[in-house]
Amino acid sequence: MGELSKRSTIYFEADIHQALRVKAATTHQSVSELVNEAVRLALREDQEDLDSFAQRANEATLSYEELLEDLKSHGKL
């Protein structure tokens, strides 16, 4: 772990903890490394979602009825 690492207590369900320990052993990583990477990926996905929402913020919206009518007119319903 790096110099700037912070310590935290996390409680895992028993089966998740066991899976993490097995994966850590088989990949020669620590449980902390696996958890840090999983959190990084989740945060990255959240940021990508927020970026997508921001890019589409000015798009016109359709009511549910308008959406159904559009789908029908294109033969998708």
Buried (B, 14 or more C-beta within 10 A) or exposed (E): EEEEEEEEEEEEEEEEEEEBEEEBEEEEBEBBEBBBEEEEEEEEEEEEEEEEEEEEEEEEEEEEEEEEEEEEEEEEE
